[in-house]
């Protein structure tokens, strides 16, 4: 502009500014196109190699970029058109002196304006196509990873190649994938824990002449804190144990596993009755768990068919029910006793019931049985359990157990199961 002004007397205000502004606008569009090309190269490199997968620390919003681009382009185009029109108006004032006809002048002005508009439109269209290529790459990369996720493939992450909303979406998608990976590991571990815990429970009731036995546990999570088992004791006696660890879930299952190990270890030297056995279990369990605040309630029942006696210990557990179908009478196997894992030197007391009518039924359950709620928040309670036992008291132990569980599920309806449920039914023949 300076050279043309000095050598050819180029007008500074009109033609000179048009030249400077035109070059600036051209540089603006060329720079944007180069930036988009560079971004496309970065995106392809990110897709082909290991890249940062975290959300961008600083966000450059796409709306802000579009607003800045639109404002700059509008000002630039308006400036160019304004300078062109200003120069043309000044030139129209001189056409009579230069001998140029109005038609030629009009054609020249229209051609100049259309040429400038065509160039600007070509640049804008080029930017649109260039940006659409980048969007296609970003969308394709994001959707490919999400399609893998829907198929269960969590091996791929979305490279965070931009610091705009697409980068934020990619980063949070990666956080989601990391969370799913962790959750998948947890689910796998829970399934393994569930499989191991199911192995701890008896697969079949013991073949003990004179008894019909049926038991089950229904957990509200993959694993639970309830436990039941049958122990063969010296002199033909049978031990029935039902236990409930505080709360439910993995922690309760691990705590119950510890209690089970102490119980089975102590049962190997079982001679002096259930009170001594549970006193020893409590001593070891308290040493391990007193600082955690966890505890285990347990009902241990010893059945001696030869002496026709029932001996039991209540370690903070709900009492069992003994039902005589002939007299239609219930007896609670009650007594005092503290939960295991609370006081280390606590000594448990055992209780005895001598003689029973043939066909009597013993039902031992956990509190999840009685405290199951229906959608109206009404508890199942003990009376409903007694009515079921009374109605099916002459049937087999397995039938009574299944009827109780089925009735309980019907009662709960659509309400969630809030606690583990364990039930053991013994018919004394």
C-alpha positions as CSV (number, residue, x, y, z in Angstrom):
1,X,0.0,0.0,0.0
2,X,2.8,2.4,0.9
3,X,4.8,1.6,-2.3
4,X,1.7,2.1,-4.5
5,X,0.9,5.3,-2.7
6,X,4.4,6.7,-3.2
7,X,5.0,5.6,-6.8
8,X,1.5,5.6,-8.3
9,X,-0.2,8.0,-6.0
10,X,-2.4,5.1,-4.7
11,X,-5.3,6.5,-2.6
12,X,-4.7,5.6,1.1
13,X,-8.2,6.0,2.5
14,X,-10.1,4.0,-0.1
15,X,-7.9,1.7,-2.2
16,X,-5.1,1.4,0.4
17,X,-7.4,0.3,3.2
18,X,-9.2,-2.0,0.9
19,X,-5.9,-3.7,0.1
20,X,-4.9,-4.0,3.8
21,X,-8.3,-5.2,4.9
22,X,-8.6,-7.6,2.0
23,X,-5.2,-9.2,2.8
24,X,-6.2,-9.4,6.5
25,X,-9.5,-11.1,5.7
26,X,-7.7,-13.6,3.4
27,X,-5.2,-14.3,6.1
28,X,-8.0,-14.8,8.6
29,X,-9.7,-17.5,6.5
30,X,-6.4,-19.1,5.5
31,X,-5.3,-19.3,9.1
32,X,-8.6,-20.9,10.1
33,X,-8.3,-23.5,7.4
34,X,-4.7,-24.3,8.4
35,X,-5.8,-24.6,12.1
36,X,-8.6,-27.0,11.1
37,X,-6.2,-29.0,9.0
38,X,-3.8,-29.2,11.9
39,X,-6.6,-30.3,14.2
40,X,-7.5,-33.0,11.8
41,X,-3.9,-34.2,11.9
42,X,-3.9,-34.2,15.7
43,X,-7.2,-36.2,15.8
44,X,-5.8,-38.8,13.4
45,X,-2.6,-39.1,15.4
46,X,-4.6,-39.5,18.6
47,X,-6.7,-42.2,17.1
48,X,-3.6,-44.1,15.9
49,X,-1.6,-44.0,19.1
50,X,-1.8,-43.7,22.9
51,X,-3.1,-40.3,23.9
52,X,-4.3,-38.5,26.9
53,X,-7.7,-39.9,28.0
54,X,-8.5,-37.4,30.7
55,X,-11.0,-34.5,30.3
56,X,-9.3,-31.3,29.2
57,X,-8.3,-29.1,32.2
58,X,-9.3,-25.9,30.3
59,X,-12.3,-25.7,28.1
60,X,-12.5,-23.6,25.0
61,X,-16.2,-23.6,24.3
62,X,-17.4,-24.3,20.7
63,X,-20.1,-21.7,21.1
64,X,-17.5,-19.1,22.0
65,X,-15.4,-20.1,19.0
66,X,-18.4,-19.9,16.7
67,X,-19.4,-16.5,18.1
68,X,-15.9,-15.1,17.7
69,X,-15.6,-16.4,14.2
70,X,-19.0,-15.1,13.2
71,X,-18.3,-11.6,14.7
72,X,-14.9,-11.4,13.1
73,X,-16.2,-12.6,9.7
74,X,-19.1,-10.2,9.8
75,X,-17.0,-7.2,10.7
76,X,-14.4,-8.1,8.0
77,X,-17.0,-8.6,5.3
78,X,-18.8,-5.5,6.2
79,X,-15.6,-3.5,6.2
80,X,-14.6,-4.8,2.8
81,X,-18.0,-4.2,1.3
82,X,-18.1,-0.8,2.9
83,X,-14.8,0.3,1.5
84,X,-15.7,-1.1,-1.9
85,X,-19.0,0.9,-1.9
86,X,-17.2,4.0,-0.6
87,X,-14.6,3.8,-3.4
88,X,-17.3,3.2,-6.0
89,X,-19.4,6.2,-4.9
90,X,-16.3,8.4,-5.1
91,X,-15.6,6.9,-8.6
92,X,-19.1,7.5,-9.8
93,X,-18.7,11.2,-9.1
94,X,-15.9,11.3,-11.7
95,X,-17.2,9.1,-14.5
96,X,-18.7,12.1,-16.4
97,X,-15.3,13.8,-16.6
98,X,-13.6,10.5,-17.6
99,X,-16.2,9.8,-20.3
100,X,-17.5,6.6,-18.9
101,X,-21.1,5.7,-19.4
102,X,-23.4,5.0,-16.5
103,X,-24.1,1.5,-17.8
104,X,-20.4,0.6,-17.9
105,X,-20.0,2.0,-14.4
106,X,-22.9,0.0,-13.0
107,X,-21.6,-3.2,-14.6
108,X,-18.2,-2.5,-13.2
109,X,-19.5,-2.0,-9.7
110,X,-21.8,-5.0,-9.8
111,X,-18.9,-7.2,-11.1
112,X,-16.6,-6.0,-8.4
113,X,-19.1,-6.6,-5.6
114,X,-20.1,-10.1,-6.9
115,X,-16.4,-11.0,-7.2
116,X,-15.7,-10.1,-3.7
117,X,-18.8,-11.9,-2.4
118,X,-17.9,-15.0,-4.4
119,X,-14.4,-15.1,-3.0
120,X,-15.7,-14.7,0.6
121,X,-18.4,-17.3,0.0
122,X,-15.8,-19.8,-1.4
123,X,-13.7,-19.3,1.7
124,X,-16.6,-19.8,4.1
125,X,-17.7,-22.9,2.2
126,X,-14.2,-24.3,2.4
127,X,-14.2,-23.7,6.1
128,X,-17.5,-25.5,6.5
129,X,-16.3,-28.6,4.6
130,X,-13.0,-28.5,6.5
131,X,-14.7,-28.4,9.9
132,X,-17.2,-31.1,8.9
133,X,-14.3,-33.4,8.3
134,X,-13.1,-32.8,11.8
135,X,-16.6,-33.4,13.2
136,X,-16.9,-36.6,11.2
137,X,-13.6,-37.9,12.7
138,X,-14.6,-36.9,16.3
139,X,-18.1,-38.4,15.9
140,X,-16.8,-41.6,14.3
141,X,-14.2,-42.1,17.1
142,X,-16.7,-41.5,19.9
143,X,-19.4,-43.7,18.4
144,X,-17.0,-46.6,17.6
145,X,-15.9,-46.7,21.2
146,X,-19.5,-46.5,22.5
147,X,-20.5,-49.3,20.1
148,X,-17.8,-51.4,21.6
149,X,-19.0,-50.6,25.1
150,X,-22.6,-51.7,24.2
151,X,-21.2,-55.0,23.1
152,X,-19.3,-55.4,26.4
153,X,-15.9,-54.5,25.0
154,X,-14.2,-52.1,27.4
155,X,-10.7,-52.4,25.9
156,X,-10.8,-49.1,23.9
157,X,-10.8,-45.5,25.2
158,X,-11.6,-42.3,23.3
159,X,-8.5,-40.1,22.8
160,X,-9.0,-36.5,24.0
161,X,-7.7,-34.6,21.0
162,X,-9.5,-31.3,21.4
163,X,-10.2,-29.0,24.3
164,X,-13.8,-28.2,23.4
165,X,-17.0,-30.0,24.2
166,X,-15.9,-33.0,22.2
167,X,-12.9,-33.3,24.4
168,X,-15.0,-33.1,27.5
169,X,-17.4,-35.7,26.2
170,X,-14.5,-38.0,25.3
171,X,-12.8,-37.5,28.7
172,X,-16.0,-38.3,30.6
173,X,-16.7,-41.3,28.3
174,X,-13.3,-42.6,29.4
175,X,-14.1,-42.0,33.0
176,X,-17.3,-44.0,32.5
177,X,-15.4,-46.9,30.8
178,X,-12.9,-46.9,33.7
179,X,-15.9,-47.1,36.1
180,X,-17.4,-49.9,34.1
181,X,-14.1,-51.8,34.2
182,X,-14.0,-51.4,38.0
183,X,-17.6,-52.4,38.3
184,X,-17.0,-55.4,36.1
185,X,-14.2,-56.5,38.3
186,X,-16.4,-56.1,41.4
187,X,-19.2,-58.1,39.8
188,X,-16.8,-60.8,38.9
189,X,-15.5,-60.8,42.5
190,X,-19.0,-60.9,43.8
191,X,-20.0,-63.8,41.6
192,X,-17.0,-65.7,42.9
193,X,-17.9,-64.8,46.4
194,X,-21.5,-65.9,45.8
195,X,-20.3,-69.2,44.3
196,X,-18.0,-69.8,47.3
197,X,-20.7,-68.9,49.8
198,X,-23.2,-71.2,48.1
199,X,-20.7,-74.0,48.5
200,X,-20.7,-73.2,52.3
201,X,-24.4,-74.0,52.5
202,X,-25.6,-77.6,52.6
203,X,-26.5,-78.9,49.1
204,X,-28.8,-81.5,50.6
205,X,-30.3,-82.1,54.0
206,X,-28.5,-84.8,56.1
207,X,-29.8,-88.4,55.9
208,X,-30.7,-88.7,59.6
209,X,-33.2,-91.5,60.5
210,X,-36.1,-90.1,62.4
211,X,-35.8,-86.5,61.0
212,X,-37.1,-84.6,58.0
213,X,-35.0,-81.5,57.4
214,X,-35.3,-78.7,54.8
215,X,-33.4,-75.4,54.7
216,X,-32.8,-72.5,52.4
217,X,-31.2,-69.0,52.3
218,X,-32.4,-66.2,50.0
219,X,-30.0,-63.3,49.8
220,X,-31.0,-59.7,48.9
221,X,-27.6,-59.1,47.3
222,X,-25.1,-61.3,45.5
223,X,-23.8,-62.3,48.8
224,X,-25.3,-62.2,52.3
225,X,-24.6,-62.5,56.0
226,X,-27.0,-65.4,56.7
227,X,-25.8,-69.0,57.2
228,X,-27.3,-72.4,58.1
229,X,-25.7,-75.8,58.4
230,X,-26.1,-79.3,59.8
231,X,-23.4,-80.8,62.0
232,X,-23.1,-84.5,62.8
233,X,-22.3,-84.7,66.5
234,X,-21.0,-87.6,68.7
235,X,-23.5,-90.3,69.9
236,X,-25.8,-89.9,66.9
237,X,-26.8,-86.4,67.7
238,X,-27.4,-83.7,65.1
239,X,-26.7,-80.0,65.3
240,X,-28.7,-77.4,63.4
241,X,-27.2,-73.9,63.2
242,X,-28.8,-70.8,61.8
243,X,-26.8,-67.5,62.0
244,X,-27.2,-63.9,60.9
245,X,-24.3,-61.4,60.6
246,X,-25.1,-57.8,61.1
247,X,-26.2,-56.0,57.9
248,X,-25.8,-57.8,54.6
249,X,-23.5,-57.8,51.6
250,X,-19.8,-58.7,51.1
251,X,-18.7,-57.5,54.5
252,X,-21.3,-59.5,56.3
253,X,-20.5,-62.6,54.2
254,X,-16.8,-62.3,55.1
255,X,-17.6,-61.9,58.7
256,X,-19.9,-64.9,58.6
257,X,-17.2,-67.0,56.9
258,X,-14.9,-66.3,59.9
259,X,-17.7,-67.3,62.3
260,X,-18.4,-70.5,60.3
261,X,-14.7,-71.4,60.4
262,X,-14.5,-71.1,64.2
263,X,-17.8,-73.0,64.6
264,X,-16.7,-76.0,62.4
265,X,-13.3,-76.1,64.1
266,X,-14.9,-76.2,67.6
267,X,-17.5,-78.8,66.5
268,X,-14.7,-81.3,66.0
269,X,-14.2,-81.6,69.7
270,X,-17.9,-81.3,70.6
271,X,-18.6,-83.1,73.9
272,X,-20.0,-80.8,76.5
273,X,-23.0,-79.3,74.7
274,X,-23.7,-76.2,72.6
275,X,-23.1,-73.7,75.3
276,X,-19.4,-74.5,75.6
277,X,-19.1,-74.6,71.8
278,X,-20.6,-71.1,71.3
279,X,-18.6,-69.7,74.2
280,X,-15.4,-70.7,72.4
281,X,-16.6,-69.4,69.0
282,X,-17.5,-66.1,70.7
283,X,-14.1,-65.8,72.3
284,X,-12.2,-66.1,69.0
285,X,-14.7,-64.1,67.0
286,X,-14.6,-61.2,69.4
287,X,-10.8,-61.0,69.2
288,X,-11.1,-60.6,65.4
289,X,-14.1,-58.3,65.1
290,X,-14.6,-56.3,68.3
291,X,-13.0,-53.2,66.8
292,X,-15.2,-53.4,63.7
293,X,-18.5,-53.2,65.6
294,X,-19.8,-56.3,63.7
295,X,-21.5,-59.1,65.4
296,X,-23.3,-62.4,64.6
297,X,-26.5,-63.8,66.0
298,X,-26.8,-67.5,66.1
299,X,-29.3,-70.2,67.1
300,X,-27.7,-73.6,67.8
301,X,-30.0,-76.6,68.2
302,X,-28.8,-80.0,69.3
303,X,-31.3,-82.9,68.5
304,X,-30.8,-86.1,70.4
305,X,-33.2,-88.7,69.1
306,X,-32.1,-91.4,71.6
307,X,-32.8,-89.3,74.6
308,X,-35.6,-87.4,72.9
309,X,-34.2,-84.1,74.0
310,X,-33.7,-80.7,72.4
311,X,-30.8,-78.5,73.6
312,X,-30.3,-75.0,72.3
313,X,-28.4,-71.8,72.8
314,X,-29.6,-68.4,71.7
315,X,-26.7,-66.1,70.9
316,X,-28.8,-63.0,70.4
317,X,-30.9,-64.8,67.8
318,X,-34.7,-65.0,67.4
319,X,-36.2,-68.0,69.2
320,X,-37.2,-71.0,67.3
321,X,-40.7,-72.4,67.2
322,X,-41.7,-76.0,68.2
323,X,-45.2,-76.9,66.9
324,X,-47.2,-79.9,68.1
325,X,-49.8,-80.7,65.4
326,X,-51.7,-83.0,67.7
327,X,-52.3,-80.4,70.4
328,X,-52.1,-77.4,67.9
329,X,-49.7,-75.8,70.4
330,X,-46.6,-73.7,69.9
331,X,-43.6,-73.5,72.2
332,X,-40.9,-70.9,71.8
333,X,-37.4,-72.2,72.2
334,X,-36.4,-69.1,74.1
335,X,-33.7,-68.1,76.5
336,X,-31.0,-65.5,77.2
337,X,-27.9,-65.0,75.3
338,X,-25.7,-62.3,73.7
339,X,-24.7,-62.0,70.1
340,X,-21.3,-63.4,69.1
341,X,-18.4,-60.9,68.8
342,X,-19.5,-58.4,71.4
343,X,-18.1,-59.5,74.8
344,X,-15.1,-61.8,74.8
345,X,-15.6,-63.6,78.1
346,X,-19.4,-64.0,77.9
347,X,-20.6,-67.5,78.9
348,X,-23.6,-68.8,77.1
349,X,-26.4,-70.8,78.8
350,X,-28.0,-73.8,77.2
351,X,-31.7,-74.7,77.5
352,X,-33.3,-78.2,77.3
353,X,-36.7,-79.5,76.2
354,X,-37.4,-83.2,76.9
355,X,-39.8,-85.3,74.9
356,X,-41.9,-84.3,71.9
357,X,-45.0,-85.6,70.2
358,X,-44.3,-87.5,67.0
359,X,-44.6,-85.3,63.9
360,X,-43.7,-82.1,65.8
361,X,-42.1,-79.4,63.7
362,X,-39.2,-77.1,64.6
363,X,-38.8,-73.9,62.6
364,X,-35.7,-71.7,62.9
365,X,-35.3,-68.5,60.9
366,X,-33.5,-65.2,60.7
367,X,-35.1,-61.8,61.3
368,X,-35.3,-61.1,57.6
369,X,-38.2,-63.6,57.6
370,X,-40.3,-61.8,60.2
371,X,-39.3,-58.3,59.1
372,X,-40.1,-58.6,55.4
373,X,-42.4,-55.7,54.4
374,X,-45.0,-55.5,51.7
375,X,-45.5,-52.3,49.5
376,X,-47.7,-50.8,52.3
377,X,-44.7,-51.2,54.8
378,X,-46.5,-53.8,56.8
379,X,-44.3,-56.5,58.3
380,X,-44.8,-60.2,57.7
381,X,-44.5,-60.9,61.5
382,X,-44.7,-64.0,63.6
383,X,-48.4,-64.6,63.5
384,X,-48.5,-65.1,59.8
385,X,-45.6,-67.6,60.1
386,X,-47.6,-69.5,62.8
387,X,-50.7,-69.6,60.6
388,X,-48.7,-71.2,57.8
389,X,-47.1,-73.8,60.1
390,X,-50.5,-74.6,61.6
391,X,-52.1,-75.0,58.1
392,X,-49.3,-77.3,56.8
393,X,-48.1,-78.8,60.1
394,X,-48.8,-82.3,59.0
395,X,-47.0,-82.1,55.7
396,X,-43.3,-82.7,55.0
397,X,-40.5,-80.4,56.2
398,X,-39.7,-79.5,52.6
399,X,-43.3,-78.6,51.8
400,X,-43.6,-76.4,54.9
401,X,-40.3,-74.6,54.0
402,X,-41.4,-74.0,50.4
403,X,-44.9,-72.8,51.4
404,X,-43.4,-70.3,53.8
405,X,-40.9,-68.9,51.2
406,X,-43.6,-68.7,48.5
407,X,-46.1,-67.0,50.8
408,X,-43.4,-64.6,51.9
409,X,-42.6,-63.6,48.3
410,X,-46.3,-63.2,47.5
411,X,-46.6,-61.0,50.6
412,X,-43.7,-58.8,49.6
413,X,-45.0,-58.3,46.1
414,X,-43.1,-55.5,44.3
415,X,-41.4,-54.2,47.4
416,X,-37.6,-54.7,47.5
417,X,-36.1,-57.4,49.7
418,X,-34.3,-55.5,52.4
419,X,-32.6,-58.3,54.3
420,X,-31.4,-61.8,53.8
421,X,-33.8,-64.6,54.6
422,X,-32.8,-68.0,56.0
423,X,-35.2,-70.8,57.2
424,X,-34.7,-74.3,58.4
425,X,-37.6,-76.7,59.1
426,X,-37.2,-79.9,61.0
427,X,-39.9,-82.5,61.5
428,X,-39.3,-84.8,64.5
429,X,-40.7,-88.3,63.5
